[in-house]
Amino acid sequence: MIHTVKFKTIIVGFAAAVMFAVLSVSVYFTGAYAVFYGNTPRLVPIYCVEREEKVCSITFDCAWGTEYTDKILKALEVSDVRATFFMVEFWAEKYEDFVAKIHNAGHTIGTHSSTHSYMSKLNAEEIKTELTTSSEAIEKVTGGKVELFRAPYGDYDDELIKTASELGYYTIQWDVDSLDWKDLSASDIAMRVVNNVKNGSIILLHNNGLHTAEAVPVILETLKNRGFTFLPVDELIYKENYVVDGTGMQKQAK
């Protein structure tokens, strides 16, 4: 009887080890495997990056209008800063001239989905359509490949991150939220950003926030005076041999 119990214990232990190994390999190839080693069962996008240097990224989501976009682009040009713009398909199609203008100014462009929907409610095929058609609308103008993706509303689940990774996208979140969409004053927006940026931060702004364009020069000047350098997201993140911990911090794999 004792031998039988021991045998069963060995078999169960072996089976568990095999299952863990299979799961580890499977998740490894999704590009987000380290989340499991970060003591969380959920896949997590990149919120920020572990960097020793004082570098950060300033990003803008483009979904509604262009009224303040030229002022933002001018501020970035004056400060010699390259940013990252995440565009919804219907915005990119309606404002192809701005897509070209942003691209020609040296900024990185990522997709913000096709329809700006809650993508955690979509299945894998619907997610693929959202990502591919929106990227095609951008690539039609820029001629370059889209590699970055930001989920609308910051809404995501395992299926979304896994599917995006399989298609070759890095799913990008943020760790500094300006809340500019709430029509805060320019000074409030700037203070929220500069007081929360750390090495490797990703800042969230919107191209058509009511006071965003006024806040951008203050954000850029203040952070540069504090020794920060701005990089587009595709240059801030690690593109291989990385892990993402449970907080969403991307780190180089050791």
N, C-alpha and C positions, 0 to 999 in steps of 0.2 A: 504494500500500500504506500509506504514511504517513498519507495523508488518510483512508483507511478506518479505521485505528486511532484517529485523532483523533476521527472521527465517532462511533465506538463508545464512546469514552471520554465524549464529550459526552452521548450518549444515556443511558449508565449513570448518569452524574452527575445528569442531569435526573430520571431515574426515582427515584433515591435521594432527591432533594430533595422530590419529590412524595409519596413514601411517608412521609417524615419529617413533612411538613406534615399529611398525613392523620392520622397517628398522634398528632401533637401536639394537633390539634383534637379527636380522639376521646377522648384521655385527659383533655383539659381539661374536657370536659363530665362526666366521672365525679366531679369534685370532688377528685381526688387527683393531678392531672396533674403537680404540681411535683416529685413524687418522681423523675420522669425527669430533671428539670433538676438534681436533687440527686445526679446521677451514680450512680443505682442503678436497675436495670430492674424492681424490685419495688415494687408499691403498698404503702404503709405507713399504718397508722392514726395518730391523733394521740396521741403520748406525752406531750407537754408543749407549752406555748405560749410564744413569744417575747414577753415583756412587760417593760417598763421598770419598772413598779410592782412593789412587793412583794406580789404576789397569788398565791394558789394555790387548789387545790380538794381537798377531802377527800371520798373516795368509798367506798361500801360495797357489796359484792356480796351479794345475798340469794338463797341457794339452799337452805339447810338450817336449819330451826328459827328460833325467835324469842326464846329464853330471855334474851338480853342486849340485845335491841333497845330496850326501854323505857329502860334505863340510858344507852344511847348517845343516844337522843333527848333525854333529860333533860340530858345533858352539853352537847349542841349548843344546847339552849334556854338554859341558864345562860350559855353563852359568846356567845349571840346569833350563832350561825354557821349558815348554810344549807349543806347538803351535797347530794350526789347519790347516789341509791340505784339500783343496777342489779338488776332483778328477773327471775328465771326464771319462766316462765309457771306451772308447777305450784306455785311458792311464792306467787305473786300470787293464784292461785285458792284456795289453802288458807288464806291469811291475809289475806283482803280487809280485815279490820278494821285490820291494820297498814298496808296500802296506803293506806287512807283517812287513818290517823293521820299517816303520813309526809307525804302530800300536804297535809293540812290544816295541818301545821306549817311549810309553805312550802319544803319541800325539792323538788328536781328528781328525777324518776323516769325512768330509761331501761330498755330491755330488755336482758336478759342471755341471751336466746334462749328457746326453748320447752322444750327437753329437756336443756340443758346438755351437749351433745355436742361432739365435735371437728368444728367446722364446716368446716374445710378439706377434710374428706372428703365433703362434701355437694355436690350440683350446684346450679345456680342456682335451680331450682324448689323444691328442698328448703330452700334458704336463705330464699327468699321466704316459705315457709310458716312456718319458725321465727320469722322476724321479725314477720310480720303477725299470727299468732295470739297471740304473746306480748304484742305491743303492744295488741291488742284486749282482752286480759284486764286490762291496766292501765288502759286508757282507759275501760273499763266502769265502773270505780270512780271515777276522777279526773275524767272528762269532758274531759281535755286530750289534746293530741296528743303522742305519743312521738317524739322526734327523735334521741335518743342511743342508741347500741348499744355494748355491750362483749362481745367474743367470750369464751366460756368457755375457761378455761385460757390465755387470751391467744393462742389458736391461730387463725391467719388465713392466707389466701392472696389472690392477686389477685382471684379470682372472688368471694370473700366481700366484700372491700372495694368492688369495682365494683358488685356487686348491691345492697349496702346503700346505697351512694351513689345509685344509680338510684331507690331507693325513698324517698330523702329523709332517710336516717340519717347522722349523723356517727359514725364508728367511733372509739371512745375506748379507748386503752390506758392506761399509767401509766409514770411515770419514777421513782417512789418506792414500792418494795415493802416493806410492813411485815413480811411473812412471818408474819402473825398466825395463819394457818391451821396453822402448825407447832406451835401451842400454846406459843410463846415467852412468857416472863414479860412482865408489863405494862411493866416498865422497859426490857427489851430491845426490845420493839415500839416504844415511844416514842423510844428512842435511835436506832433504825434510821430512823425517820421524820424527826425534827428535825435530824439530822446530814446529811440528804441533800436536804432541800427547798431549792429555789432559786426565783427569780421564774418564775412560770408553771408550776410543778410540779403534777402530778396524783398524789395519794396513794391507794394501794390498801389497803383494809381490808375486813374481812368482818363482817357484822352479828352472826354467831354464833360468832366466834372466842372461845376460852376466856377469854382475858385482854384482849380488845379493848376492852371497855367500861371497864376500869380504866385503859387506856392513853390513851383519847381525851381526858379532861380535861387530862392532862399535855401531850399534843401541842398541843391548842388553846391552853392558857395559855402554853406556851413559845414557840410561833410568834407569837402575838399580842404577847408581850413583845419579840420580835425585830422587830416592826414589820410583820408579815404580816397581810393581810386575806384572809379566805376567801370565795370566790365559788363558786356552783354551776357545774358544768362548762359549762352552756349560756350562762353569762355570762362565763366565762373565755376560751372559744374565739372565733375569728373565724368568722362564718357565711357570709361571701362575700368575694370578692377576696383569697383566701389561697392559700398554697402550703404543702406539707409536705415538708421536706427528708429526706434519706436516714436521718437519726437519729430521725425521727418528730417533730421540732419544727415546729409550725405557725407560720407567719409571715404577716404581711400582704404581699400582692403589691405589688411596686414597679413 
